[in-house]
Amino acid sequence: MSSWSAEKFQRLHNYPSFDMDVYLIALISDEDSSDMHYVDLSRNPERYTGYKGDSAIRVWKSIYQENCFKPDMKFDKNFLMNPSNFGLCLEKRVFYRLISGFHSAITISIAAYNYKPAPGGFGGGTWFRNTQMFADRFGTKWSWEGPQRLKNVYFVFLLELRALLKVGPYLQNELFYTGNEKEDIETRVAIDELLDIIRQFPDQFDEHELFTGVEAHARELREEFRSHFLNVSRIMDCVGCDKCRLWGKVQIHGMGTALKILFSDLPHSHYKVGSDGAVLGAPFQLTRNEVVSLFQSLGRYSSSIKEVGEFRKEMLTSRPGMDEL
């Protein structure tokens, strides 16, 4: 992977109090660690890396088998091959759709930027759009779940849009330091313009429908939700491909940040009650990495949705009358 240049790294440390740089992400959670590694995401786009086989299968199997909610009724062993949200309550369906959308967005990126090695393995290979791979994964030839997986990509995108809309006032009060005054201004303008666009579509996702009912059950469900999501993030640390792990962590971190924003005003067990009976909580705050991850994750889902449109055009051109996607 391509890391930051010494000049960019020095620029970062010249601004110890800055809140966001839209081009970097820490590969580990501890920002104070001497082992922290900065990566320029613009030089490491998400695409096919050749990472596949048993290792990749084990990662996804762990996510679906060990860290996804199972149906409330008798567990169906076929769930691992064709996971679905049948038999799950609303909160668990949301979790499943987040993981499915995450998985599907990665698949779309790989199909859009696929690689064919040179004949015989000598010389450079060819980057191409693998339309057949897209059709196999998201069509109905092999599974009725294909189109639903695409819908889950849109679902995650709308959830993150809702999070950005909700956190908009917070972002508009923040300072952005990129190390370049002109880029600081451009970043501010870009964020304001993006928020203006999002405000035109106010009904992205209603988080208030989640974790309702009896408080004890809602609290237990919230904790289970949080625990499962944390486990998925930890599993991504086991991915053997650096670039795959990087983008997997970015998108999981971005979804986690969106959930943090959406549920920031809901009752939490660690809140304290003041003398007047009011519920008190810690002031809401986002770290630099959370802001970076949220924007980068939204960008990945936006790109995936754009690629879906391109694949549909290609498939309709090659197979007129095909409308299953």
N, C-alpha and C positions, 0 to 999 in steps of 0.2 A: 504494500500500500504506500501511497505517497503521503509523507508527513509534512508538517509545517516547516517552512524555511526558517533559518535563524533570525532573519529580519522580522518575520511575522510573529515569531515567538517572543522576541524582545518587545515588539509593539504591544503585545498582550500584557506583559509585566509592567509596562509603563503606565497602565491604567488599572491599578489594583482594585478600584471600587466599581468598575463598569459592570453592567447588568447583563449584557448580551452581545455576542458576536455571531452573526447568522451563518458563519462558515465553519464553525468548529464544534466538536463534541468530545467530551472526555470519555475515554474507554473504560474508566473505572469510576466507582461512586465517590471515592474520597478525593476531593479536589485539592486537599492539602498534601497528598502523598507525593513523595519524590519520584515514584514510579509512574505518575500520570503521563499519559501519552496523548498528544494532540494530533488530530488528523484533519486535513483539509478535505471536506466532503465534496467540494467542487471538482477535486482531482481524483476522487474515488467513487464514481457513480455506481448505483446499484445495477447489476446486470449478471449474466451467466458467468459463473466462475469455475465450473467443472466439479463443484462440490456435490457429491451424490453418493449413492450406495448405502451400505449398512449404517454408517455414521449418521447420515442425514435422516434415514428412516427412524433410527433410534430417538433422535431429537423430537421429531413430530409425534412419534408414538408416546414418548414421555409426556408431551404437552397434552395430547388428547386422552391418554389412558390414566395418567396419574394426577393431572392438574386441571382437567376440565370437570365441570359438574356432570354427574351421571343422571340419567332419567330416574325419576322417583320410583317407578315401578321396577320389576325385575330387570336387572341390567342385561342388555342385549349385547352379546359378544361381537355381533356384526357392526356395533357402533364404531369400532376402531377403523373398519374399512370404509364405512359410509356414515360418519358421524352426522347427527342432526339434532335439532332442539326439541324434538317431540317428547312430551311428558315432563317438560321442565317448567318451573314457574317463571314469571316475567324476568326477574333479576338474573336467573340462571340462563334464560334464553339470551339476554343481553350479553352476558359473559361469553356464551358460545359464539354469538354472532361477531363479537370483537375478535376472538381467536380465529374464526373462519375467515373473516375479512382480512386479517393480518396475513394469514397463510395464502389467501387468494391473490392479494396485492403483490406478494413476493413472486408467485407463479406468473402473474401477468408481466412483471418486469423481466423475468427470465425468458419468457416467450418473445417479448418485444426486442430483447437484446440477446439473442442466442448466438452460439458460436459453433462453426463447423471446422474441424481441424483440416489442415492441408492433406491431400492424398498421400498416404505412406508416412505421414507424420513429419514430413520435411517442409520447411518454409512456413510462412505465415498462413493462418487459417482465414476464414471469412465470417464476418458478423452478418447476421440476417434475422429477419422476422419469422419466427416459427409459428405460422398460422395454424398448422395441423396440431401442434401441441396445445395451442389455445382452444381449438375446437374440441379436442379430446377431453380437456380438463373442465371445460365450462359448457359444453353441449349436452345433449341428452342421449347420445349414442351409448355411453357406458353407465351413466347414472342419472337418475331424475334430479339429483341434487345440484347438477352443474349450474343452471341459471340462478339458483338460490345462493350459490357461492358468490356470484357476481353481485347480487343484491346486498350481500353482507359487506362488500367493499364500499358500496354507496352508504351503507348504514354507518360504518366507522367514519367516513368522510363527513357525514351530517353531524355525528356526535362531536367531532373535533371542531366543526364550524360553530356549533352551539357553544362550545367551551370558549372559543375565541371571542364570540359575541359577548358572552358573560364577563370575560376578563378584560374586555376592551377598555373600560375606564382606567383600570389598573395600568395597562400597557401605555396608555396615552399620558400618564403622569410619570412614566419612567424616563430615565436618561439612557441613551444608547451610545456606546463608545466603540468604534471600530478601529480607532487609531488614525482615522482620516476625517477631518471636519466635514468635507464635502459628502463623504459616504454616511456620516452621522445624519446629516440633513436628509439625504436620499432615503435612508432607512426609516426615519420618522415619517416622511411623506408617503412612502410605500405602505407602512402600517396603517396610517390614517385612511388611505385610499382603499385598502383591503377591508377595513372595518366598515367603511361606508357601503361597500358592495354587500357585505354579509348582512348588514342591517336591512337590506331590501328583501331578505328572505328570513323572516323571524321565526318560522315554525320548523326549525331543523330537528330538534329533539327535546322531549320533555322529561327532564330528570326527576321531576317531582312525583312521577308515577312509581318510582323505585323506592324500595325500603320503607314502605308504609305499613299500616296495620299495627299490631301489638308491638310495642317498643322493644321488649325483650327478644322477640323473634327477629325483628328488623335489625337489631344490633348484632345478633348472632350471624345473620345473613350477610351484613356488611363486613364483619370480620372474616367470614369464610370467603367472600368475594375478594377482599384485600389479600388474604393469604394465598389464594390460588393465583392471583395476578403476580404476586411477588415470586412465587415458585416458577412461573413461566419465565420471568425475567432472569432468574438464576439458571434455568435450563439453557438460556441463550449463551451463558458464559461457557457452556460445554461444547459449543459449535467449533469444529476444528478449522474452519475457514475464516481468516481474519476479516475479510471484507463482508462475508455473510454475517458474521457475529456483529460487526460494526453496525450494519443497517438494521439487523434484527433488534439490537439494543436501542438504536435510535427510535425505531417505530414503537417498540414496547414502552420505552420511556415517554414518548409523545402521547400515547394512549393513556398511560398512567397519569400524566400531567393533566390531560383533559378530564379524567375522572376526578382528580383532586379538585379541579376548578368547579366542576358541576356539583359536587357533593360538599363544597366548602361551607354552605350555609345550612346543612342538615344536622340534626342532633348527633353528637358523638359521645361515647362513654367517657372520654377523658376531659370533657368540658366540666368546668366548675360552676357552681351556683353562687351568685353574689348575695349580699345581705338583703337586697330588695327582692330576691327570688329570681332575678334575671340570669339567664345562662351566659356564662362568660367563656370565651374561647381565645386562643392565641391569635394575634393579628395575622391576616392572610398575607403570604409572601411566596414568591416564586424565585427559585435560584436561576442563575444564568443558564445552566444546562437544561432546566425544565423548559424555559422559554425557547431555547434553541431546538430542543427535541420536538416540541409541539409544532413549531413552524415547519421543521424538516419532515415530520410525520405527515402533516397535512399536505405538504408538497408531494410526497410519495403517493398518497391516495389520489390526489388530483391528477398526477401524471398517469396513474393506473387507469383512472376513468377515461382519460383522453385516449389511452391506448385501446381500451375496449371499443371506443367508437371507430378507431382506425381498423381494428381487426374485423369488426362487423362489415365495414365497407369492403374490405378485401374478400371476405367470405361471400358476400352477396354478389360480388363481381365474378368470382370463380364458380359459385353455385347459385345461380338465379333461383329465387323462390324460397331459399333457405331463410327462415325467420325464427329459429328456435332460441336465438340469443337476443 
